[in-house]
Amino acid sequence: MMTLSSHSLPRQITGIAHPLVADMYLKKDYRRGSQFAEDVLVIEARSRDDEREDENFEDYLLDLLTDLDDLKTQVERQVGSFHRIDIRTQ
């Protein structure tokens, strides 16, 4: 039976707010065949309230990407460096 250590569970990022971000956490990504894990910041974008699915999606995503460097800096101050950022949209 395999048990999970606290190192493999996602670490919630708190105290950093952004109007387009619903949730942020740091997770470990174990690549197939690798014995080393990458630290990955996962940003879950808020779902949009408007009904226009594709019309404004690029603008919505561009707003988040414009602020990405600032978000990255804030998270690094809180938890240290990480390897990459994954953005999840709904």
N, C-alpha and C positions, 0 to 999 in steps of 0.2 A: 504494500500500500504506500502510495506517495503522499508525503505531507508537504504543505506549503510553508516556506519560511516567511518571516515578515519582509524579507528583502525582495520577494517575488510579487508581493501585493502592491497595487498602485498606491502612490503617495499623493494624497489630495493637496492641491495648492490653494491656500486660503489667504485672505487679506489683499488680494489683487482683483480689482473690479474693472470690467469693460462692458459697455452696453451691448456688444455683439457676442459676448462670451457667456455661455451657460455654465460651463464647468471646465476646470483644468486639473490635470494630474500628471504625475511622473510615473512611467512604467518601465519595466525592463523588457527588452526585446531580445530573445535568444534566437539568433539566426540558425538555420538548419546547418548542422555540421560544425558549428562554432562553440567553443567552450566559454567564450566571453559574451557578456550581454551589453547591449547598447542602452543608455538611458534616453528615453524618448518622452518629450513633453507632448501630451495630447491636449488639444484645445477643442472642446465641443462648442460649436457655434450655436447661438440661439436660433430657434426656428422663427421664420419671418411671419408676421401677422397678416401681411397683404396676400391677396389672392393671385396676383400676377406672378406666376411661378418663374418663368424664364426671363421676363422683361427686365427686371431689375436685379437679377441674381449676380451679374457681373459687378454692378455697382456696390452691392451689399458685400460681396467677397473682397472687392478692392478696398473698401473701408477697413476691413479687418486686416488685410495684408499691409496696408499703410501703417497701421499701428503695431505690427508684429515685432519690429525691432525693440520698441519700448516695452512691450509685454515680455519679450525674451530677457531683456536687461533686468526687469523687476523680478522675474522668476529666478534668474541666476543669482541675484543678491540673496534670495531667500533659501534656495536649495543647492546652489553650486552649478557647475557646468553640466551640460547634457549634449548628446550627439546630434539629435535632430528634432524637428517639430512635425507632428501629424495634426492636421486640421480635419475635423469631422463635421459634416453638415447633415441636417435632417431633411 
